Amino acid sequence: MLRSVLQDSALTAAKGHGHPTVECRHVLFAVAKHFRHQHEDVADRFLVARSALNPPGTFHGMPPFSPEATVLLDSFSSDDDAVAALLSALTRGQAD
């Protein structure tokens, strides 16, 4: 269930920003959005994850998932995995 929630949220983020592909940054934003009220560390980094969605694009179709975004989603076997991936990516500065 977690995977489908995050997948839908990442797709919505990509479509909402006019991006032609769902990338890791969209998946990480979906994690930040989903867990920001449950984990203080995530709440502190939510704005960073959101700013990684810039700049907006002009794409108006259904963006496919990049292979990297799919691998990232597939790596989440628990809530803790998803949160750890987000915190690790933002610590390394790889949100985008």
C-alpha positions in Angstrom: 0.0 0.0 0.0 2.8 2.4 0.8 4.3 2.0 -2.6 1.0 2.9 -4.4 0.4 5.9 -2.2 3.9 7.2 -2.8 3.7 6.4 -6.5 0.5 8.3 -6.9 1.8 11.3 -5.0 5.1 11.3 -7.1 3.1 11.2 -10.3 0.8 14.0 -9.1 3.9 16.1 -8.2 5.4 15.5 -11.7 2.2 16.3 -13.5 1.5 19.4 -11.3 4.9 20.8 -12.1 4.7 20.0 -15.8 7.6 17.6 -15.8 7.9 15.0 -18.6 9.2 12.2 -16.4 8.6 11.1 -12.8 12.1 11.3 -11.3 13.6 10.5 -7.9 13.0 14.1 -6.8 9.3 13.5 -7.2 9.4 10.2 -5.2 11.4 11.9 -2.5 8.9 14.8 -2.3 6.1 12.2 -2.0 7.9 10.6 0.9 8.4 14.0 2.6 4.8 14.9 2.0 3.5 11.6 3.3 5.7 11.5 6.5 6.1 15.2 7.4 3.6 15.0 10.2 4.9 11.8 11.6 8.7 12.4 11.7 10.2 15.6 12.9 13.3 15.1 10.8 11.1 14.8 7.7 9.1 17.9 8.6 12.4 19.9 8.9 13.3 18.9 5.3 9.9 19.1 3.6 10.6 22.5 2.1 13.9 21.3 0.7 12.2 18.4 -0.9 9.5 20.7 -2.3 12.0 23.2 -3.7 13.8 20.4 -5.6 10.7 20.2 -7.8 11.6 23.5 -9.4 11.7 24.7 -12.1 8.3 24.0 -13.4 8.0 22.6 -16.9 5.4 22.8 -19.7 4.6 19.1 -20.2 0.9 18.3 -20.3 0.8 14.5 -20.6 1.1 11.5 -18.4 4.7 11.3 -17.4 6.3 7.9 -17.2 8.5 6.8 -14.3 12.2 6.9 -14.9 14.0 3.7 -14.2 15.8 5.3 -11.2 12.5 6.5 -9.7 11.1 2.9 -10.1 14.2 1.4 -8.4 13.8 4.0 -5.6 10.2 3.1 -5.0 11.0 -0.6 -5.2 13.6 -0.2 -2.4 11.0 0.9 0.1 9.9 -2.3 2.0 8.8 -0.3 5.1 8.0 3.3 6.2 11.5 3.4 7.8 13.2 2.6 4.5 11.3 5.4 2.8 12.2 7.9 5.5 15.8 6.8 5.6 16.1 7.2 1.8 14.7 10.7 2.0 17.0 11.8 4.8 20.0 10.2 3.1 19.3 11.9 -0.2 18.7 15.3 1.3 21.8 15.0 3.5 23.9 14.2 0.3 22.1 17.0 -1.6 20.6 14.6 -4.1 17.0 15.5 -3.9 17.0 16.5 -7.6 
